[in-house]
């Protein structure tokens, strides 16, 4: 029997008029047909919603209204989703190719999680290279002890094992969510393909510090304080001047 699960793809957006259309097109042009596409808009006033509404015949749900931040919006998407699997693909991000979802579900049937590689793109959609952290050959919840080694946009999870995001974490709730999903997963499938293109966005130094503090708190919860402290020391000692390198992806 052919494996043909329904996947809910959720896009969270707020005032992203220059980017939303390419995200929408990357979903609605998929060769895989059993897709439920949901857009959660935070009350945009820059024309984002008008662009989304041009494609509403190909979108299962467009919800627009004020929310309490990105993870609250993601929770709304999870609540609305009815698919067997869920993937978050936010404004400016794209599925890597038109046959990405079809290729993923041909890999292995009935996985709890499917994951893969991620390309980084700039505002124009030009590929800059890979994410600095790349996914391991075998992913499990302990794999994230050194950081977010798998991109949220390249992580497809069985919906029924997904908890809501913890709104205590305003910046880094995604790593907590991914770890919790992996703890519940028995079958984690490495698709060995590029799943998404991730829009590189500038982050203020203040936000970086807040994100680091939240990630440390989250990782201490899952791995223990002293183990997390040692892991961070190890990263600093091993990669003191590490920078992402540009790669060709053909």
GUDOMI-706906 format. One record per residue: residue in three letters; x, y, z of N, C-alpha, C, O, CB in turn. Coordinates in steps of 0.02 Angstrom, whole numbers, padded with zeros to 5 digits, always signed. Last residue first. Glycine has a CB too. Layout:
AlaXYZXYZXYZXYZXYZ
...
END
This chain:
Unk+01235+01064-00280+01211+01047-00347+01180+00979-00347+01156+00957-00399+01268+01051-00397
Unk+01288+01181-00186+01239+01127-00178+01208+01113-00246+01161+01147-00267+01184+01146-00126
Unk+01437+01238-00116+01398+01231-00177+01352+01172-00168+01373+01119-00146+01443+01222-00239
Unk+01450+01340+00030+01454+01276-00005+01415+01278-00069+01366+01316-00075+01429+01219+00040
Unk+01536+01442+00143+01492+01439+00084+01504+01373+00048+01561+01353+00037+01505+01500+00037
Unk+01536+01415+00317+01570+01418+00253+01521+01409+00197+01471+01374+00202+01624+01365+00249
Unk+01516+01501+00469+01486+01460+00418+01525+01469+00353+01546+01524+00337+01412+01477+00407
Unk+01653+01500+00586+01604+01535+00544+01577+01488+00492+01611+01440+00472+01637+01597+00509
Unk+01732+01496+00741+01699+01460+00688+01650+01504+00651+01610+01540+00681+01662+01399+00717
Unk+01822+01528+00838+01812+01576+00785+01776+01545+00726+01786+01564+00669+01880+01603+00761
Unk+01814+01421+00929+01816+01490+00953+01803+01542+00900+01775+01596+00914+01882+01504+00985
Unk+01773+01279+00944+01755+01322+00888+01757+01396+00908+01706+01430+00903+01685+01303+00861
Unk+01823+01223+01062+01834+01189+00998+01822+01234+00938+01856+01229+00887+01790+01128+00993
Unk+01788+01308+01165+01858+01289+01157+01871+01260+01088+01925+01270+01059+01877+01239+01210
Unk+01649+01318+01147+01690+01379+01145+01763+01361+01132+01797+01395+01094+01684+01419+01210
Unk+01612+01183+01165+01598+01217+01102+01643+01278+01094+01671+01290+01041+01524+01238+01097
Unk+01650+01163+01300+01679+01122+01246+01671+01157+01178+01717+01158+01138+01647+01052+01245
Unk+01563+01249+01365+01636+01261+01369+01671+01224+01312+01716+01251+01280+01664+01238+01437
Unk+01443+01184+01336+01455+01251+01310+01529+01269+01312+01555+01301+01266+01414+01302+01349
Unk+01461+01063+01405+01451+01062+01333+01464+01130+01302+01493+01135+01247+01379+01040+01316
Unk+01468+01109+01538+01527+01079+01507+01520+01078+01430+01569+01091+01395+01538+01007+01533
Unk+01335+01153+01552+01391+01200+01561+01454+01173+01527+01489+01209+01491+01405+01213+01635
Unk+01268+01032+01536+01257+01086+01488+01314+01137+01492+01337+01162+01440+01190+01120+01502
Unk+01313+00963+01648+01327+00936+01582+01319+00990+01528+01359+00993+01481+01281+00876+01567
Unk+01262+01046+01748+01334+01039+01741+01353+01010+01674+01404+01029+01645+01362+00995+01798
Unk+01118+01036+01726+01155+01100+01726+01229+01090+01712+01256+01123+01667+01146+01136+01793
Unk+01037+00923+01613+01070+00937+01676+01114+00999+01671+01144+01012+01619+01111+00877+01699
Unk+00962+00906+01500+01026+00869+01504+01062+00879+01571+01112+00846+01583+01071+00891+01448
Unk+00842+00979+01513+00841+00913+01480+00904+00872+01494+00901+00811+01500+00833+00922+01406
Unk+00876+01095+01582+00817+01057+01602+00819+00985+01575+00801+00938+01609+00753+01092+01578
Unk+00982+01140+01508+00995+01118+01577+00936+01076+01602+00946+01028+01640+01006+01178+01623
Unk+00915+01179+01394+00960+01121+01390+00978+01095+01459+00988+01035+01469+01024+01140+01352
Unk+00844+01290+01444+00809+01232+01415+00853+01171+01416+00831+01116+01435+00786+01248+01343
Unk+00949+01374+01484+00898+01353+01533+00862+01290+01508+00851+01243+01546+00847+01409+01545
Unk+01013+01393+01361+01049+01363+01417+01001+01336+01469+01010+01281+01495+01097+01414+01449
Unk+00912+01457+01290+00935+01391+01268+00972+01355+01324+00963+01295+01334+00981+01397+01206
Unk+00905+01577+01363+00848+01532+01362+00869+01462+01341+00846+01412+01370+00794+01558+01315
Unk+01032+01629+01337+01012+01616+01406+00953+01568+01409+00951+01524+01452+00995+01681+01442
Unk+01027+01643+01198+01077+01600+01228+01056+01581+01299+01062+01523+01319+01146+01634+01228
Unk+00924+01737+01186+00915+01671+01158+00964+01622+01189+00946+01565+01205+00924+01672+01082
Unk+00986+01848+01246+00925+01820+01276+00913+01749+01251+00894+01705+01290+00864+01864+01259
Unk+01091+01867+01155+01105+01852+01225+01045+01821+01260+01052+01773+01298+01127+01915+01262
Unk+01019+01896+01040+01064+01839+01041+01079+01818+01113+01080+01759+01129+01129+01856+01003
Unk+00954+02013+01077+00914+01953+01065+00957+01891+01066+00936+01838+01089+00877+01959+00998
Unk+01066+02097+01085+01025+02086+01144+00983+02023+01136+00977+01983+01183+00979+02147+01157
Unk+01112+02099+00955+01154+02068+01006+01114+02053+01069+01126+02002+01102+01213+02114+01022
Unk+00981+02056+00837+01018+02104+00879+01059+02067+00931+01043+02010+00949+00969+02152+00913
Unk+00996+01971+00685+00972+01968+00755+01013+02016+00797+01075+02016+00792+00975+01896+00783
Unk+00942+01952+00516+00986+01984+00565+00955+01982+00635+00894+01992+00642+01002+02056+00545
Unk+00909+01796+00442+00885+01861+00466+00933+01888+00517+00962+01851+00557+00814+01855+00496
Unk+00896+01689+00308+00942+01716+00358+00918+01785+00377+00909+01829+00334+01015+01718+00331
Unk+00775+01574+00277+00792+01644+00267+00835+01669+00325+00814+01669+00383+00729+01687+00261
Unk+00810+01414+00220+00796+01455+00279+00819+01526+00267+00877+01538+00249+00832+01425+00342
Unk+00739+01290+00128+00783+01348+00123+00762+01395+00179+00704+01414+00184+00779+01383+00052
Unk+00727+01112+00162+00704+01182+00161+00760+01230+00146+00819+01214+00151+00672+01200+00227
Unk+00782+00986+00137+00709+00993+00144+00688+01065+00135+00637+01079+00104+00686+00967+00213
Unk+00900+00895+00054+00884+00962+00077+00809+00969+00079+00775+00960+00028+00917+01016+00032
Unk+00910+00724+00115+00899+00774+00063+00894+00843+00095+00885+00849+00156+00835+00758+00021
Unk+00905+00622+00208+00967+00633+00171+00958+00679+00111+00994+00673+00061+00996+00567+00148
Unk+00809+00587+00296+00790+00586+00225+00851+00594+00180+00849+00574+00122+00740+00640+00210
Unk+00811+00493+00434+00854+00541+00399+00840+00536+00324+00856+00486+00293+00930+00528+00414
Unk+00683+00465+00546+00707+00450+00478+00749+00508+00451+00725+00565+00446+00648+00436+00431
Unk+00645+00382+00689+00669+00446+00664+00706+00434+00599+00755+00396+00597+00715+00483+00716
Unk+00538+00306+00788+00564+00297+00720+00581+00366+00691+00536+00403+00670+00513+00260+00675
Unk+00497+00348+00912+00529+00282+00906+00565+00274+00839+00615+00239+00834+00478+00227+00916
Unk+00483+00495+01006+00489+00464+00940+00526+00398+00943+00580+00393+00972+00525+00511+00892
Unk+00482+00571+01117+00423+00529+01106+00429+00487+01042+00383+00449+01026+00360+00572+01102
Unk+00596+00645+01107+00590+00599+01164+00532+00550+01155+00533+00495+01182+00580+00640+01229
Unk+00565+00726+00999+00612+00670+00989+00610+00621+01047+00621+00561+01037+00683+00697+00981
Unk+00480+00819+01061+00455+00775+01007+00500+00714+01000+00476+00658+00994+00450+00813+00940
Unk+00570+00880+01149+00512+00844+01176+00483+00797+01124+00463+00741+01140+00459+00894+01198
Unk+00660+00939+01057+00684+00888+01105+00625+00847+01131+00630+00786+01135+00722+00921+01163
Unk+00572+01030+00995+00603+00976+00956+00628+00921+01002+00619+00862+00987+00662+01004+00914
Unk+00539+01115+01103+00487+01078+01067+00517+01018+01029+00490+00963+01032+00450+01125+01018
Unk+00663+01170+01135+00627+01132+01186+00575+01087+01153+00566+01029+01172+00593+01179+01237
Unk+00687+01239+01017+00732+01185+01036+00700+01140+01089+00709+01080+01088+00799+01213+01061
Unk+00581+01334+01016+00585+01282+00964+00631+01224+00984+00616+01167+00969+00609+01313+00899
Unk+00593+01430+01112+00548+01374+01127+00553+01318+01075+00532+01262+01088+00476+01399+01130
Unk+00671+01546+01116+00703+01482+01100+00659+01421+01114+00684+01367+01127+00767+01475+01139
Unk+00595+01660+01147+00642+01662+01091+00664+01592+01069+00673+01581+01009+00703+01702+01109
Unk+00513+01640+01255+00490+01686+01203+00533+01684+01140+00510+01703+01086+00488+01757+01229
Unk+00460+01520+01355+00520+01535+01315+00498+01576+01254+00469+01550+01207+00557+01470+01293
Unk+00334+01504+01400+00382+01532+01447+00445+01555+01410+00478+01602+01431+00401+01481+01502
Unk+00263+01434+01309+00265+01506+01300+00308+01542+01353+00316+01603+01351+00196+01534+01301
Unk+00305+01292+01234+00305+01320+01301+00315+01396+01295+00369+01419+01277+00361+01288+01345
Unk+00198+01228+01107+00260+01263+01126+00251+01293+01195+00197+01318+01213+00278+01317+01074
Unk+00110+01073+01131+00112+01144+01115+00179+01174+01138+00211+01148+01184+00052+01181+01149
Unk+00178+00916+01069+00149+00959+01121+00146+01030+01096+00177+01047+01045+00190+00954+01188
Unk+00156+00788+00956+00179+00857+00964+00141+00892+01020+00079+00896+01019+00170+00895+00898
Unk+00110+00668+00920+00161+00667+00973+00187+00738+00987+00235+00747+01025+00219+00621+00954
Unk+00022+00692+00817-00006+00667+00880+00046+00663+00936+00027+00655+00994-00037+00600+00870
Unk+00098+00726+00704+00062+00778+00741+00040+00754+00810+00040+00793+00858+00001+00799+00702
Unk+00263+00683+00675+00195+00656+00680+00155+00702+00727+00175+00714+00784+00196+00582+00706
Unk+00360+00813+00598+00343+00770+00655+00272+00743+00650+00227+00776+00623+00352+00808+00720
Unk+00500+00867+00513+00429+00849+00505+00412+00798+00559+00444+00746+00565+00415+00820+00433
Unk+00612+00985+00489+00594+00937+00541+00519+00926+00537+00480+00969+00556+00616+00963+00613
Unk+00662+01099+00433+00679+01035+00401+00664+00977+00449+00699+00927+00449+00753+01033+00380
Unk+00635+01206+00510+00603+01204+00444+00618+01139+00406+00590+01127+00353+00626+01263+00404
Unk+00719+01189+00618+00648+01180+00629+00611+01171+00562+00562+01134+00557+00619+01241+00668
Unk+00870+01102+00582+00828+01161+00575+00755+01144+00585+00731+01091+00564+00839+01193+00506
Unk+00971+01025+00701+00925+01015+00646+00879+01076+00643+00853+01099+00694+00883+00949+00655
Unk+01046+01066+00806+01082+01035+00751+01036+01018+00692+01061+00999+00638+01116+00972+00775
Unk+01052+01176+00915+00998+01158+00869+01028+01130+00805+01036+01165+00755+00953+01220+00853
Unk+01170+01107+01037+01134+01159+01001+01084+01131+00952+01074+01071+00948+01184+01203+00964
Unk+01222+01003+01105+01269+01055+01086+01235+01112+01048+01268+01161+01030+01325+01026+01043
Unk+01113+00921+01122+01147+00944+01183+01199+00999+01168+01217+01037+01213+01181+00886+01218
Unk+01041+00861+01024+01037+00934+01029+01074+00962+01090+01065+01021+01107+00964+00954+01032
Unk+01048+00724+01034+01088+00756+00982+01090+00832+00989+01136+00864+00963+01061+00738+00914
Unk+00957+00673+01120+01022+00691+01148+01066+00727+01098+01117+00758+01117+01057+00630+01174
Unk+00852+00637+01039+00844+00696+01082+00910+00719+01113+00917+00777+01131+00794+00682+01137
Unk+00930+00598+00880+00887+00582+00937+00888+00642+00984+00921+00692+00970+00911+00517+00974
Unk+00979+00553+00716+00956+00605+00761+00915+00575+00819+00872+00533+00808+00914+00657+00724
Unk+01112+00502+00630+01058+00474+00670+01038+00525+00723+01076+00539+00770+01079+00406+00703
Unk+01193+00596+00568+01167+00540+00529+01109+00507+00564+01061+00485+00532+01223+00488+00516
Unk+01147+00765+00619+01186+00703+00622+01155+00648+00581+01097+00652+00560+01193+00679+00695
Unk+01134+00921+00529+01104+00865+00566+01148+00803+00565+01183+00790+00516+01036+00848+00536
Unk+01244+01060+00563+01213+01013+00517+01187+00952+00555+01215+00934+00606+01263+00992+00462
Unk+01262+01228+00595+01254+01163+00626+01216+01118+00577+01163+01135+00553+01216+01168+00694
Unk+01259+01327+00494+01322+01312+00528+01319+01244+00562+01367+01205+00559+01337+01366+00580
Unk+01172+01283+00342+01172+01306+00411+01238+01287+00444+01269+01237+00425+01112+01277+00451
Unk+01257+01308+00184+01222+01267+00233+01217+01305+00300+01254+01352+00312+01257+01200+00243
Unk+01233+01449+00073+01269+01391+00097+01226+01351+00145+01165+01359+00147+01334+01411+00130
Unk+01156+01543+00008+01221+01564+00035+01264+01505+00056+01325+01510+00057+01211+01610+00093
Unk+01045+01560-00124+01075+01514-00076+01145+01537-00057+01187+01549-00100+01077+01442-00104
Unk+00933+01694-00136+00995+01664-00160+01026+01620-00106+01033+01642-00049+01044+01718-00183
Unk+00825+01767-00095+00815+01696-00106+00875+01660-00133+00871+01601-00151+00758+01686-00153
Unk+00846+01895-00058+00828+01885-00127+00815+01811-00144+00797+01795-00200+00883+01912-00172
Unk+00889+01884+00073+00823+01914+00059+00799+01904-00012+00739+01904-00025+00826+01987+00074
Unk+00972+01721+00067+00967+01792+00085+00898+01819+00066+00855+01781+00045+01022+01834+00051
Unk+00969+01556+00141+00961+01603+00085+00958+01674+00111+00944+01686+00170+00896+01586+00044
Unk+01037+01398+00179+01024+01466+00202+01020+01512+00142+01062+01509+00097+01080+01490+00252
Unk+00968+01234+00178+01008+01285+00145+00989+01353+00174+00931+01365+00191+00999+01284+00068
Unk+00970+01087+00273+00941+01154+00264+00991+01200+00229+01049+01204+00249+00919+01184+00331
Unk+00928+00910+00278+00973+00967+00277+00936+01032+00262+00878+01032+00240+01028+00956+00225
Unk+00805+00825+00381+00854+00829+00327+00895+00893+00333+00897+00925+00385+00820+00826+00260
Unk+00683+00708+00449+00725+00768+00451+00776+00767+00394+00787+00715+00363+00761+00774+00520
Unk+00536+00648+00519+00578+00650+00459+00619+00714+00462+00592+00768+00476+00534+00646+00392
Unk+00469+00548+00648+00501+00611+00628+00539+00599+00563+00571+00547+00554+00549+00637+00684
Unk+00406+00428+00641+00380+00477+00689+00407+00547+00673+00373+00597+00683+00399+00458+00761
Unk+00364+00347+00486+00412+00376+00533+00377+00421+00583+00324+00449+00568+00465+00415+00495
Unk+00287+00277+00388+00268+00278+00459+00323+00299+00507+00328+00273+00562+00244+00210+00479
Unk+00409+00226+00266+00339+00235+00289+00336+00238+00365+00375+00208+00400+00295+00178+00263
Unk+00538+00317+00188+00519+00264+00235+00448+00278+00258+00430+00336+00270+00569+00261+00295
Unk+00536+00395+00062+00597+00370+00096+00582+00309+00139+00610+00255+00128+00626+00425+00140
Unk+00425+00451+00015+00447+00391-00020+00505+00358+00017+00522+00300+00003+00467+00408-00092
Unk+00414+00565+00087+00369+00510+00106+00381+00446+00064+00350+00395+00077+00297+00532+00099
Unk+00512+00644+00022+00517+00627+00093+00476+00565+00110+00500+00518+00142+00495+00685+00138
Unk+00462+00664-00107+00524+00626-00097+00530+00602-00025+00552+00546-00013+00584+00668-00116
Unk+00350+00745-00079+00341+00679-00112+00402+00635-00100+00395+00576-00086+00328+00688-00187
Unk+00414+00858-00029+00370+00818+00015+00359+00748-00014+00359+00699+00022+00302+00854+00025
Unk+00492+00900-00146+00521+00886-00080+00478+00840-00038+00501+00789-00014+00534+00950-00043
Unk+00467+00939-00274+00451+00870-00257+00477+00850-00188+00482+00791-00173+00481+00823-00310
Unk+00512+01069-00283+00440+01057-00292+00420+00986-00274+00361+00973-00260+00420+01071-00364
Unk+00630+01101-00150+00612+01086-00219+00538+01070-00224+00506+01058-00173+00655+01027-00246
Unk+00631+01155-00019+00691+01158-00061+00675+01147-00135+00704+01180-00178+00742+01108-00039
Unk+00512+01270+00043+00531+01200+00031+00583+01200-00024+00580+01240-00071+00468+01157+00012
Unk+00570+01420+00123+00540+01385+00067+00556+01310+00071+00606+01290+00100+00566+01413+00000
Unk+00547+01572+00217+00574+01505+00210+00538+01471+00152+00482+01489+00134+00566+01464+00275
Unk+00467+01683+00214+00534+01690+00188+00569+01623+00181+00616+01618+00141+00574+01733+00233
Unk+00373+01634+00354+00379+01680+00298+00452+01691+00278+00494+01707+00321+00346+01747+00315
Unk+00404+01459+00398+00383+01528+00410+00399+01574+00351+00433+01554+00304+00417+01554+00472
Unk+00345+01312+00418+00383+01344+00366+00363+01418+00366+00312+01437+00338+00371+01311+00294
Unk+00329+01165+00506+00325+01238+00511+00373+01269+00460+00432+01254+00459+00343+01262+00583
Unk+00233+01021+00483+00296+01055+00467+00284+01130+00473+00234+01155+00447+00322+01035+00396
Unk+00160+00868+00536+00160+00941+00536+00230+00967+00522+00280+00939+00545+00134+00968+00603
Unk+00051+00730+00493+00116+00759+00508+00111+00835+00506+00064+00862+00477+00171+00733+00459
Unk-00081+00709+00473-00044+00657+00509+00024+00683+00532+00050+00662+00583-00034+00594+00464
Unk-00177+00863+00497-00136+00815+00461-00106+00761+00505-00106+00767+00566-00081+00850+00425
Unk-00245+00965+00552-00279+00900+00553-00237+00846+00519-00260+00789+00513-00347+00905+00520
Unk-00218+01116+00644-00194+01065+00598-00232+00999+00607-00249+00979+00663-00120+01053+00608
Unk-00254+01205+00743-00295+01202+00683-00278+01143+00638-00320+01121+00599-00289+01266+00644
Unk-00151+01187+00837-00220+01174+00857-00266+01166+00797-00312+01125+00798-00245+01232+00901
Unk-00042+01229+00763-00046+01159+00784-00117+01141+00804-00140+01086+00790+00002+01147+00843
Unk-00074+01365+00750-00069+01323+00691-00074+01249+00708-00106+01211+00672-00004+01336+00656
Unk-00067+01404+00883-00130+01410+00848-00130+01366+00785-00180+01334+00770-00144+01484+00828
Unk+00069+01383+00904+00020+01342+00941-00049+01346+00908-00085+01296+00906+00015+01366+01014
Unk+00119+01484+00825+00133+01415+00806+00085+01368+00842+00062+01318+00813+00205+01395+00822
Unk+00078+01594+00900+00051+01585+00833+00062+01513+00809+00018+01484+00777+00084+01634+00784
Unk+00157+01573+01012+00085+01573+01020+00051+01562+00953+00003+01524+00948+00061+01639+01052
Unk+00278+01593+00951+00262+01525+00975+00188+01519+00992+00160+01464+00988+00304+01508+01035
Unk+00279+01731+00916+00284+01679+00864+00262+01610+00889+00230+01573+00851+00354+01675+00838
Unk+00156+01826+01012+00222+01807+00989+00221+01746+00943+00169+01715+00934+00267+01793+01048
Unk+00018+01820+01041+00067+01836+01094+00137+01812+01074+00172+01781+01114+00045+01803+01160
Unk-00078+01901+00910-00056+01844+00949-00004+01867+01000+00014+01926+01002-00026+01789+00903
Unk-00216+01961+00815-00162+01974+00861-00143+01910+00899-00186+01871+00917-00180+02029+00910
Unk-00249+01884+00656-00269+01914+00719-00209+01922+00764-00157+01892+00752-00323+01873+00754
Unk-00302+01772+00534-00267+01834+00548-00294+01865+00612-00355+01873+00620-00274+01883+00489
Unk-00285+01623+00448-00309+01653+00511-00269+01715+00524-00207+01713+00526-00304+01602+00571
Unk-00331+01527+00320-00293+01588+00334-00324+01620+00395-00382+01640+00395-00293+01638+00272
Unk-00327+01360+00267-00349+01407+00318-00302+01467+00320-00241+01458+00322-00354+01374+00387
Unk-00288+01295+00148-00343+01268+00189-00371+01319+00237-00432+01322+00248-00320+01206+00227
Unk-00261+01365-00009-00241+01366+00061-00300+01343+00104-00356+01367+00096-00217+01437+00083
Unk-00306+01386-00133-00257+01332-00126-00231+01327-00054-00184+01289-00040-00198+01342-00173
Unk-00385+01494-00125-00416+01434-00150-00370+01373-00143-00393+01316-00146-00435+01443-00224
Unk-00298+01596-00086-00338+01564-00034-00374+01501-00060-00392+01459-00019-00389+01612-00007
Unk-00207+01676-00151-00199+01603-00158-00246+01564-00112-00235+01505-00101-00127+01584-00144
Unk-00234+01803-00115-00234+01788-00187-00234+01713-00199-00256+01690-00252-00174+01821-00221
Unk-00209+01805+00021-00279+01794-00001-00285+01783-00076-00336+01757-00099-00321+01853+00020
Unk-00075+01838+00027-00096+01771+00045-00166+01756+00018-00179+01701-00005-00096+01763+00121
Unk-00083+01974-00009-00047+01927-00052-00069+01855-00037-00081+01816-00083+00030+01934-00042
Unk-00155+02024+00099-00183+02029+00032-00149+01982-00017-00181+01953-00061-00179+02101+00007
Unk-00065+02004+00203-00128+01966+00202-00159+01968+00133-00188+01918+00111-00177+01993+00253
Unk+00037+02098+00174+00051+02026+00177-00013+01986+00168-00015+01938+00128+00083+02008+00244
Unk+00013+02232+00185-00006+02200+00122+00008+02126+00120-00007+02093+00070+00030+02233+00067
Unk+00042+02274+00312+00087+02297+00258+00070+02267+00190+00108+02276+00142+00157+02280+00276
Unk-00012+02230+00428-00043+02289+00398-00001+02317+00341-00007+02375+00323-00054+02343+00451
Unk-00052+02074+00508-00010+02115+00465-00048+02174+00436-00108+02169+00422+00020+02073+00408
Unk-00089+01986+00611-00123+02050+00603-00082+02099+00562-00077+02158+00578-00137+02080+00671
Unk-00011+01872+00605-00017+01907+00668-00051+01974+00665-00044+02016+00710+00050+01916+00697
Unk-00073+01728+00525-00048+01796+00518-00061+01835+00583-00116+01831+00612-00082+01832+00458
Unk-00048+01572+00478-00067+01608+00539-00033+01676+00536+00028+01682+00543-00045+01568+00604
Unk-00101+01463+00357-00063+01524+00368-00092+01559+00430-00152+01574+00434-00066+01571+00306
Unk-00088+01297+00304-00118+01343+00353-00072+01404+00361-00012+01396+00371-00129+01308+00422
Unk-00124+01166+00197-00083+01225+00208-00120+01276+00251-00176+01296+00235-00062+01257+00141
Unk-00112+01001+00184-00156+01050+00214-00113+01111+00231-00070+01107+00275-00194+01021+00278
Unk-00083+00890+00053-00055+00943+00095-00112+00988+00120-00154+01010+00081-00002+00985+00057
Unk-00070+00783-00047-00106+00777+00016-00077+00825+00068-00051+00805+00120-00104+00705+00043
Unk+00010+00795-00161-00055+00827-00160-00090+00827-00092-00135+00868-00081-00098+00793-00210
Unk+00170+00836-00218+00132+00796-00170+00065+00831-00157+00065+00891-00144+00171+00786-00103
Unk+00226+00936-00289+00197+00881-00327+00156+00835-00283+00111+00799-00307+00252+00841-00362
Unk+00197+01105-00238+00223+01038-00224+00188+00985-00267+00128+00990-00280+00215+01022-00150
Unk+00149+01231-00250+00175+01201-00311+00206+01132-00299+00238+01103-00343+00227+01247-00342
Unk+00119+01273-00123+00063+01256-00168+00086+01225-00233+00045+01195-00269+00021+01318-00182
Unk+00250+01295-00068+00204+01245-00041+00152+01224-00092+00141+01164-00103+00170+01271+00023
Unk+00310+01395-00139+00349+01334-00128+00306+01278-00100+00324+01219-00107+00407+01349-00081
Unk+00213+01495-00132+00223+01459-00195+00262+01394-00186+00250+01345-00220+00259+01504-00245
Unk+00231+01539+00002+00168+01509-00020+00178+01467-00083+00155+01411-00087+00115+01564-00033
Unk+00362+01593-00008+00347+01538+00038+00284+01502+00016+00283+01440+00013+00339+01565+00110
Unk+00344+01694-00099+00388+01639-00118+00379+01579-00071+00388+01522-00091+00462+01662-00118
Unk+00256+01778-00027+00234+01745-00089+00278+01687-00108+00254+01635-00131+00232+01796-00145
Unk+00324+01831+00084+00271+01781+00094+00253+01744+00030+00236+01685+00033+00209+01815+00122
Unk+00419+01932+00067+00441+01862+00070+00384+01811+00066+00396+01754+00047+00479+01851+00132
Unk+00374+02064+00074+00424+02046+00022+00438+01972+00016+00467+01950-00034+00487+02082+00036
Unk+00281+02058+00186+00257+02064+00117+00311+02044+00066+00293+02011+00017+00234+02134+00104
Unk+00271+02029+00324+00326+02002+00283+00306+02002+00209+00315+01952+00174+00343+01930+00305
Unk+00189+02048+00445+00220+02101+00406+00282+02077+00367+00337+02102+00378+00239+02160+00451
Unk+00207+01889+00503+00185+01956+00524+00225+02008+00485+00286+02012+00491+00194+01966+00603
Unk+00167+01715+00504+00192+01775+00470+00165+01838+00504+00110+01839+00531+00171+01774+00396
Unk+00188+01543+00491+00174+01598+00536+00206+01661+00507+00264+01660+00486+00202+01583+00609
Unk+00126+01408+00408+00167+01467+00399+00143+01521+00447+00085+01543+00445+00165+01493+00326
Unk+00122+01235+00411+00099+01296+00445+00150+01352+00433+00209+01345+00448+00090+01284+00521
Unk+00059+01096+00336+00115+01143+00334+00089+01210+00360+00041+01237+00334+00145+01150+00261
Unk+00013+00935+00370-00006+01005+00381+00057+01047+00381+00103+01035+00420-00045+01013+00448
Unk-00006+00796+00268+00040+00838+00305+00012+00909+00310-00010+00938+00260+00109+00839+00271
Unk-00069+00633+00261-00085+00704+00256-00035+00744+00297-00022+00727+00355-00158+00719+00278
Unk+00020+00497+00181-00008+00533+00239-00024+00605+00222+00003+00635+00176+00040+00530+00298
Unk+00037+00377+00097+00011+00441+00072-00019+00482+00130-00078+00499+00127-00041+00430+00017
Unk+00113+00241+00040+00113+00284+00099+00095+00354+00077+00134+00387+00042+00183+00282+00136
Unk+00027+00111-00042+00065+00172-00047+00057+00214+00016+00002+00222+00043+00044+00212-00108
Unk+00042-00060+00000+00000+00000+00000+00044+00063+00000+00093+00067+00038-00048+00000+00061
END
